[in-house]
Amino acid sequence: MAEIPLIRATALTKSFTSRGRTTRAIADITFAQAEGEFLGVVGPSGCGKTTLLRCLAGLDHPDTGTIEFDGHPITGIPPALSVVFQEYNRSLFPWLTTLENVRFPLRRPSSLGRRARAATREQAREALSRVGLADFADHHPWQLSGGMQQRVALARAIVSRPRLLLMDEPFASVDAQTRATLEQLTITLTVELGLTVLLITHDIDEAIFMSDRVLVLAARPTHILRELPIDLPRPRDDVETRALPLFQNHRRDIHHLLSPTPDS
């Protein structure tokens, strides 16, 4: 019997109506992702990548088609799923310390007692340690740099040990050096925690560097142009891996797919 994918999307479509005008965001998308796979999704700006992620997360509902998580239809937000958004400065609570921000998904009724609350704080401290922020537990988000705030958001996403981590252009708002550091950190956490990751990004190099497979999306209304296996050896190095001829071949292929044709 074939292994059931962790997540499967079949014939998804999605449109939005505003002021009497309907915009078709997703035309037809079908794919499956195996447990433990790192899947990258790239496409032109505004093609519907975030709409797809929101549907997969249960935050939006497709007009037609189905989404299954571990073989079961998604009817809401799956409890074994976490999301990291691009705008870290809007996803963190500025009035909470970094420790309490990370602990937030683990909060339980106070009736469970002091021991249970202490256990969740210890889990949050461990997650902060994994992203290199153990010494900043008592800081507030506004006291941290942008890259550090995104590390807090990443720690909050992994603290519950999700089976699926959805990332919506998580490194787009930081500088190039910080971006490279966060990419490598995410890869390390994926291996250490056995995470399944779906990464939405507009950065072709980032998708190739991080992923086991890349879905290349067309312009809106979006559909999958190609599924591209990324057969680069692991572990991957930010300098050496990107210099490989195979990396450049993948980069050339995706650029060609996304380049507008003379008739477009």
HUTAVEN-V615307 format. One record per residue. N is the residue number from 1. RES is the residue in one letter. OMEGA is omega in degrees with one decimal (999 if undefined). BURIAL is b if it has 24 or more other C-alpha atoms within 12 Angstrom, else e. Layout:
<<N	RES	OMEGA	BURIAL> <N	RES	OMEGA	BURIAL>>
//
This chain:
<<1	M	-179.3	e> <2	A	179.4	e> <3	E	179.5	e> <4	I	177.1	e> <5	P	176.3	e> <6	L	177.3	b> <7	I	-179.8	b> <8	R	175.1	b> <9	A	-175.8	b> <10	T	173.2	b> <11	A	-179.7	b> <12	L	169.1	b> <13	T	179.7	b> <14	K	177.1	b> <15	S	176.0	b> <16	F	178.3	e> <17	T	178.4	e> <18	S	179.5	e> <19	R	176.2	e> <20	G	-179.0	e> <21	R	-179.1	e> <22	T	177.1	e> <23	T	179.4	e> <24	R	-176.2	b> <25	A	-178.3	b> <26	I	-178.3	b> <27	A	-177.0	b> <28	D	-179.2	b> <29	I	176.1	b> <30	T	175.3	b> <31	F	175.2	b> <32	A	179.2	b> <33	Q	-179.3	b> <34	A	176.0	b> <35	E	-179.0	b> <36	G	-178.4	b> <37	E	173.2	b> <38	F	-174.7	b> <39	L	175.3	b> <40	G	177.9	b> <41	V	179.5	b> <42	V	178.2	b> <43	G	-179.7	b> <44	P	176.9	b> <45	S	178.1	e> <46	G	-175.6	e> <47	C	179.8	b> <48	G	-178.5	b> <49	K	-178.5	b> <50	T	175.8	b> <51	T	177.3	b> <52	L	-179.4	b> <53	L	-179.3	b> <54	R	176.1	b> <55	C	179.7	b> <56	L	-178.9	b> <57	A	-176.5	b> <58	G	178.5	b> <59	L	173.3	e> <60	D	178.9	b> <61	H	176.6	b> <62	P	176.9	b> <63	D	176.3	e> <64	T	-178.7	e> <65	G	-177.1	b> <66	T	173.3	b> <67	I	178.6	b> <68	E	174.9	b> <69	F	-178.2	b> <70	D	175.7	b> <71	G	-177.7	e> <72	H	179.6	e> <73	P	177.0	e> <74	I	178.1	b> <75	T	177.9	e> <76	G	178.9	e> <77	I	179.6	b> <78	P	-178.0	b> <79	P	-177.8	e> <80	A	-175.9	b> <81	L	174.3	b> <82	S	-178.8	b> <83	V	170.6	b> <84	V	-177.3	b> <85	F	179.4	b> <86	Q	-171.9	b> <87	E	-178.1	e> <88	Y	-177.1	b> <89	N	176.5	b> <90	R	-178.2	e> <91	S	177.3	b> <92	L	178.1	b> <93	F	-173.9	b> <94	P	-178.4	e> <95	W	178.4	e> <96	L	173.7	e> <97	T	178.5	b> <98	T	179.1	b> <99	L	-178.3	b> <100	E	173.1	b> <101	N	-179.4	b> <102	V	-178.0	b> <103	R	-171.3	b> <104	F	-179.8	b> <105	P	-176.6	b> <106	L	-176.2	b> <107	R	-177.8	b> <108	R	178.9	e> <109	P	-177.6	e> <110	S	-179.2	e> <111	S	179.1	e> <112	L	171.7	e> <113	G	-174.8	e> <114	R	-177.0	e> <115	R	179.7	e> <116	A	178.7	e> <117	R	178.2	e> <118	A	179.5	e> <119	A	179.4	e> <120	T	176.4	b> <121	R	178.5	b> <122	E	175.7	e> <123	Q	-179.8	b> <124	A	178.0	b> <125	R	178.2	b> <126	E	179.1	b> <127	A	176.7	b> <128	L	178.6	b> <129	S	-179.0	b> <130	R	179.6	b> <131	V	174.3	b> <132	G	-177.3	b> <133	L	-178.8	b> <134	A	-177.1	b> <135	D	-175.9	e> <136	F	-176.3	b> <137	A	-175.9	b> <138	D	176.5	e> <139	H	172.5	b> <140	H	-177.0	b> <141	P	-177.0	b> <142	W	176.4	b> <143	Q	-176.4	e> <144	L	174.5	b> <145	S	179.7	e> <146	G	179.3	b> <147	G	179.1	b> <148	M	177.2	b> <149	Q	179.1	b> <150	Q	173.4	b> <151	R	176.0	b> <152	V	178.6	b> <153	A	178.3	b> <154	L	177.4	b> <155	A	178.6	b> <156	R	-179.0	b> <157	A	-175.8	b> <158	I	-172.4	b> <159	V	-179.4	b> <160	S	-178.8	b> <161	R	-176.4	b> <162	P	174.6	b> <163	R	179.0	b> <164	L	176.9	b> <165	L	176.5	b> <166	L	-177.5	b> <167	M	-175.9	b> <168	D	-178.6	b> <169	E	-169.7	b> <170	P	-174.9	b> <171	F	-174.8	b> <172	A	-173.8	b> <173	S	179.7	b> <174	V	-178.9	b> <175	D	-171.9	e> <176	A	-178.6	e> <177	Q	178.0	e> <178	T	179.0	e> <179	R	179.8	b> <180	A	179.1	b> <181	T	-179.3	b> <182	L	175.9	b> <183	E	-178.9	b> <184	Q	177.7	b> <185	L	-179.8	b> <186	T	177.2	b> <187	I	179.6	b> <188	T	180.0	e> <189	L	178.9	b> <190	T	-179.9	b> <191	V	-176.0	e> <192	E	-174.3	e> <193	L	-179.5	e> <194	G	-175.6	e> <195	L	166.2	b> <196	T	-172.4	b> <197	V	168.5	b> <198	L	-174.8	b> <199	L	171.0	b> <200	I	180.0	b> <201	T	172.4	b> <202	H	-176.3	b> <203	D	-176.8	b> <204	I	-179.6	b> <205	D	179.9	b> <206	E	179.9	b> <207	A	-179.1	b> <208	I	-175.8	b> <209	F	-171.5	b> <210	M	-163.2	b> <211	S	167.8	b> <212	D	-179.0	b> <213	R	-179.3	b> <214	V	170.8	b> <215	L	179.0	b> <216	V	-176.4	b> <217	L	176.5	b> <218	A	174.9	b> <219	A	-178.0	b> <220	R	-4.8	b> <221	P	-166.6	b> <222	T	170.7	b> <223	H	-177.7	b> <224	I	175.6	b> <225	L	-179.2	b> <226	R	168.4	b> <227	E	-172.7	b> <228	L	174.6	b> <229	P	179.1	b> <230	I	-173.8	b> <231	D	175.5	e> <232	L	-179.0	b> <233	P	172.5	e> <234	R	1.6	e> <235	P	-177.3	e> <236	R	-179.4	b> <237	D	-173.8	e> <238	D	-178.9	b> <239	V	-173.4	e> <240	E	-179.2	e> <241	T	-177.9	b> <242	R	179.6	b> <243	A	-178.1	e> <244	L	176.1	e> <245	P	-179.7	e> <246	L	176.3	e> <247	F	-179.5	b> <248	Q	176.8	e> <249	N	177.0	e> <250	H	-179.3	b> <251	R	179.5	b> <252	R	-179.3	e> <253	D	-178.0	b> <254	I	176.5	b> <255	H	179.2	b> <256	H	180.0	e> <257	L	-175.1	b> <258	L	-179.5	b> <259	S	178.7	e> <260	P	177.6	e> <261	T	179.9	e> <262	P	-177.1	e> <263	D	-175.6	e> <264	S	999	e>>
//
